[in-house]
Amino acid sequence: MVTAVIVGAGHRALTYASYSKAQPDKLKIVGVADPIALRREQVAAQYGLSPAQCFESASALAAKGKIADAVINGTMDRDHVSTTLPLLDAGYDVLLEKPFAVTEAEVHTLDTAVKRTGRKVMICHVLRYAPFYTALKQRVLAGEIGDIINIQTAEHVSYHHVVIGYVRGKWHRKDLCGSSMLMAKCCHDLDLISWFKSGIAPKRVASFGGLHYFKRDHAPVNSGEHCLLDCPIENDCLYSARKHYLDHPQRWSFYVWAGLEHIQNPTLADKEASLKEKSNPYGRCVWKLDNNVVDRQSVLIEFADGSTATHNMVGGCSKGERKIHIVGTRGELHGSIDEEKYRIRRIDPRPGHECDEVEHSLRHEGDTTGAFGGHGGGDLRLVADFVAALEGRQPSISCTVLADSVNGHLIGFCADRAMEQNTIVEF
Ligand SMILES: NC(=O)c1ccc[n+]([C@@H]2O[C@H](COP(=O)([O-])OP(=O)(O)OC[C@H]3O[C@@H](n4cnc5c(N)ncnc54)[C@H](O)[C@@H]3O)[C@@H](O)[C@H]2O)c1
């Protein structure tokens, strides 16, 4: 049995910690560290922790010495490295949220500390664990499409997702949260590209993008500042806070209703009152906020073996979707994780043929039941692999050890630099 302390008792860390409820003989939660007393109390009640097992910060936990095998670090982006360093020194292995660093310098600081302490740090690149991407990786490793010459990935971020996270929400300003939208949203996709090209270094990166739609110029004529307070056109607006949050009270609830955590079961009236508070960004007009992260960005990568890759992040789509197309010297793999199916196509030069193509559905994997959590079933499979790695078992092909997660992050930082400085960045 692996024991772990929750560091940063927010939505993500609690999702991973829930593995201990499904598999109590494999993972046990034995502590919590969070500056918010209410969150510490809620975790203590859920996992039966005593006050001695509750800490006000990661550093207070580290100062106590090692009380568990591992920590699950679900703090916010810019706290990942500073909270992890003392815990590595205290002897903990770490399951660490992405993006694991907010600058290239932080990437190297963490990498050096991991090598120095010899601890295991696994990054929460949950998509590697989704059966959809694992199946593609298995086919690539089996040589079924030959050597990869190009990868195209796309993330269409839905209209409600882009505003909850990157216009009204926690990642709306890089100077506040530490991450660009590319790093916060798509370090997963850049990681997948690097994972499929594992062992081949990226060589150079270009990128275009910007904040173009969610700014004042696009505010509808006569729109107000706060959807439920002063907006005469709210009824006709696609981004009305009432339509996004009151008509869909469960959607993104962990973000939009975080301010109501002190109420056990907030009613719709509580939620409406919260959205009417002028200080609540989730009630604000999406064209009149102070967001400064992009709402679209395209990235172009060249690897050392001459292969190329592109990633398109598009915010404001009618439906969220992640797509991938991998072209190899013998064939192709392409599909959408949201459709839970992919096609494999192989060159077939026989008379009367051009290529053969077979569709594979992943629905039989059982993920539609949600048994393995979000991200196409990746969330809890990642935790299972972390536990296996700590038990000394053979890590899976998805294993996201830090050294193997560095390239994806560096591509992201270089892409942001390339976009901001209108240049090509060489590694
Ligand atoms: N893997 C994924 O697919 C995925 C998806 C969404 C978010 N994330 C990432 O997960 C992370 C957490 O997001 P969230 O929405 O759960 O955040 P959150 O804000 O709900 O939780 C973070 C918690 O950390 C606590 N904290 C702050 N400083 C601390 C310290 N020094 N020691 C201990 N705790 C501290 C905060 O009080 C808070 O409770 C973010 O980095 C986010 O980018 C990852």
The ligand as a Tripos MOL2 file, in Angstrom:
@<TRIPOS>MOLECULE
LIG
   44    48     1     0     0
SMALL
NO_CHARGES

@<TRIPOS>ATOM
      1 N1         -4.0020   17.4220  -15.6750 N.am      1 LIG1
      2 C1         -4.9970   18.1110  -16.1630 C.2       1 LIG1
      3 O1         -5.5700   17.7670  -17.1740 O.2       1 LIG1
      4 C2         -5.4520   19.3670  -15.4670 C.ar      1 LIG1
      5 C3         -6.7650   19.8610  -15.6530 C.ar      1 LIG1
      6 C4         -7.1270   21.0320  -14.9980 C.ar      1 LIG1
      7 C5         -6.2150   21.7000  -14.1980 C.ar      1 LIG1
      8 N2         -4.9450   21.1870  -14.0510 N.ar      1 LIG1
      9 C6         -3.9460   21.8500  -13.2040 C.3       1 LIG1
     10 O2         -4.1760   21.4390  -11.8670 O.3       1 LIG1
     11 C7         -3.6570   22.4290  -10.9760 C.3       1 LIG1
     12 C8         -4.6440   22.6730   -9.8680 C.3       1 LIG1
     13 O3         -5.8490   23.2050  -10.3870 O.3       1 LIG1
     14 P1         -7.1260   23.3080   -9.4390 P.3       1 LIG1
     15 O4         -8.2170   23.9100  -10.2560 O.co2     1 LIG1
     16 O5         -7.3660   21.9990   -8.7520 O.co2     1 LIG1
     17 O6         -6.5620   24.3920   -8.3790 O.3       1 LIG1
     18 P2         -7.2060   24.9320   -7.0130 P.3       1 LIG1
     19 O7         -6.9490   26.3890   -6.9810 O.co2     1 LIG1
     20 O8         -8.6130   24.4390   -6.8540 O.co2     1 LIG1
     21 O9         -6.3310   24.2020   -5.9060 O.3       1 LIG1
     22 C9         -5.0410   24.5990   -5.5750 C.3       1 LIG1
     23 C10        -4.9200   24.5050   -4.0600 C.3       1 LIG1
     24 O10        -3.5570   24.7210   -3.6930 O.3       1 LIG1
     25 C11        -3.5670   25.3690   -2.4460 C.3       1 LIG1
     26 N3         -2.2420   25.9520   -2.1760 N.ar      1 LIG1
     27 C12        -1.7510   27.1590   -2.5520 C.ar      1 LIG1
     28 N4         -0.4970   27.3290   -2.0640 N.ar      1 LIG1
     29 C13        -0.1800   26.1890   -1.3870 C.ar      1 LIG1
     30 C14         0.9610   25.7690   -0.6560 C.ar      1 LIG1
     31 N5          2.0470   26.5280   -0.5500 N.pl3     1 LIG1
     32 N6          0.9450   24.5380   -0.0870 N.ar      1 LIG1
     33 C15        -0.1470   23.7430   -0.2000 C.ar      1 LIG1
     34 N7         -1.2680   24.1060   -0.8740 N.ar      1 LIG1
     35 C16        -1.2860   25.3050   -1.4680 C.ar      1 LIG1
     36 C17        -4.6840   26.3830   -2.6040 C.3       1 LIG1
     37 O11        -5.1300   26.8940   -1.3780 O.3       1 LIG1
     38 C18        -5.7380   25.5460   -3.3140 C.3       1 LIG1
     39 O12        -6.6140   24.9130   -2.4090 O.3       1 LIG1
     40 C19        -3.3520   23.6560  -11.8420 C.3       1 LIG1
     41 O13        -1.9560   23.7550  -12.0260 O.3       1 LIG1
     42 C20        -4.0330   23.3580  -13.1600 C.3       1 LIG1
     43 O14        -3.3580   23.9270  -14.2620 O.3       1 LIG1
     44 C21        -4.5770   20.0430  -14.6620 C.ar      1 LIG1
@<TRIPOS>BOND
     1     1     2 1
     2     2     3 2
     3     2     4 1
     4     4     5 ar
     5     4    44 ar
     6     5     6 ar
     7     6     7 ar
     8     7     8 ar
     9     8     9 1
    10     8    44 ar
    11     9    10 1
    12     9    42 1
    13    10    11 1
    14    11    12 1
    15    11    40 1
    16    12    13 1
    17    13    14 1
    18    14    15 2
    19    14    16 1
    20    14    17 1
    21    17    18 1
    22    18    19 2
    23    18    20 1
    24    18    21 1
    25    21    22 1
    26    22    23 1
    27    23    24 1
    28    23    38 1
    29    24    25 1
    30    25    26 1
    31    25    36 1
    32    26    27 ar
    33    26    35 ar
    34    27    28 ar
    35    28    29 ar
    36    29    30 ar
    37    29    35 ar
    38    30    31 1
    39    30    32 ar
    40    32    33 ar
    41    33    34 ar
    42    34    35 ar
    43    36    37 1
    44    36    38 1
    45    38    39 1
    46    40    41 1
    47    40    42 1
    48    42    43 1
@<TRIPOS>SUBSTRUCTURE
     1 LIG1         1 GROUP 0 **** ****
